[in-house]
Amino acid sequence: MLDLKYIKQNLERVKSGMERRRANIDFTSLLNNDQKRKNLLIEIEALRQKRNTVSDEIAKIKRSGGDAEKHIIEMREVSERVKLLDRDLSVVQQEIDSFLLTIPNLPHEDVPQGNDDTENRIEKTVGNIRQFSFNAKAHWEIGEELGILDLPRAAKLAGARFPLYLGNGARLERALINFMLDIHITEHGYTEALPPFIANQATMTGTGQLPKFEEDLFKLKGWDYYLIPTSEVPITNIYANEIVEESMLPFKFTAYTPCFRSEAGSYGRDTKGLIRHHQFNKVEMVKLTSPETSFDELESLLANAEVILQRLALPYQVVTLCTGDLGFSATKTYDIEVWMPGQDDGKGKYREISSCSNCLDFQARRANIRFRRKNGKKPGFVHTLNGSGLAVGRTLAAILENYQQADGSVRIPDALVPYMGGQKEIRNEI
């Protein structure tokens, strides 16, 4: 959430930032309500001072034995007026807060201007793309032929866009989760967390899923609960409504959770395979940092995610998202896109496998996460960052496509062999 004071003092800059994002926002009602709020506060303060003065007069009159009835009636009228104005103030403040919750974060000056993902800026390409001596298959074909992925039966169990892993498919998914967590914990210094897979409305609001993206969430009927779309949501909110000491920063958490998304608005996109599902597994990285270090922490967050792909020897590219592709809460985002040779009818394509974002204090203001500086100054808001480390199902899909062999088997990346009990390849289990 943007600071109202900042918006008023930098209105043209904020408007320009919204235009860069192609966000059509009229700030007139916000500014009008802010002026109403000021006027109400002035009137309420004046009436309270009057009430105090009248109260003193009543006390003097009573001490002298006089009749204070007229003053008592006047004080009652003032008190009733204050109550009415307090109610009006509450309504106006609620309208201000509701409006602020709909405004996206300002894009960082380094974010390229663009309308959609075709205008993202490629920062680097890593790894060698394998040249196949046979026609590369898509991961869903490979998985079904090996008997480790059964999407038709998953659809029978839950509906379209749900996975069903069997045998070595389930084991490979679990191996990837443990592999990713182990690296982030032992090498990158993250603290492992296992949060609830359900979050309440306040928690969803803190990270920006509510109110704007409610249609993308799965809500539990009759409850103020939602299935989490990513562990970023509960992990970022661990310190909501708290003040932490500056010496404790940065907080670095990693967590495995299933993720649940309705994928509203994505009808017809990526209907095959594991790319866009309602339920998927992900290992997430979340940081809470001081404002001075957040962009350095973004670079290290990106590097931490890249290590996973490097250890798996999967080719990838890193892109900076343009303004038209930037997420609601982020000021800057790097996407990592893994090479998938079986996509696009065997021609191959880079597909997103991680997003690493700096949200500055945008989420911290919504969740009220502050830190107390060592010099004793007024507490400030932390900066929050999040990144996929990685999306597990997409990583499995990339392994199936990049490590497929001519006889239909799939070689297991060397880094995963210990997590697969020494198994070096997957063959047909049917």
Buried (B, 14 or more C-beta within 10 A) or exposed (E): BBBBEEBEEBEEEBBEBBEBBEBEBEBEEBBEBBEBBEBBEEBBEEBEEBBEEBEEBBEEBEEEEEEBEEBBEBBEEBBEBBEEBEEBBEEBBEBBEEBBBEBBBBBBEEBBEBEEBEBBBEEEBBBEEBEBEEEBBBBBBBBBBBBBBBBEEBEEEEEEBBBBBBBBBBBBBBBBBBBBBEBBBEEBEBEEBEBEEBBBBBBBBBBBBBEBBBEBBBBEEEEEBBBBBBBBBBBBBBBBEEEBEBEEBBBBBBBBBBBBBBEEEEEEEBEEBBBBBBBBBBBBBBBBBBBEBBBEBBEBBBEBBBBBBBBBBBBBBBBBBBBBBBBBBBBBBBBBBBBBBBBEEBEBEBBBBBBBBBBBBBBBBBBBBBBBEEEEEEBBBBBBBBBBBBBBBBBBBBBBBBBBBEEBBBBBBEBBBEBBEEBEBBEEEE
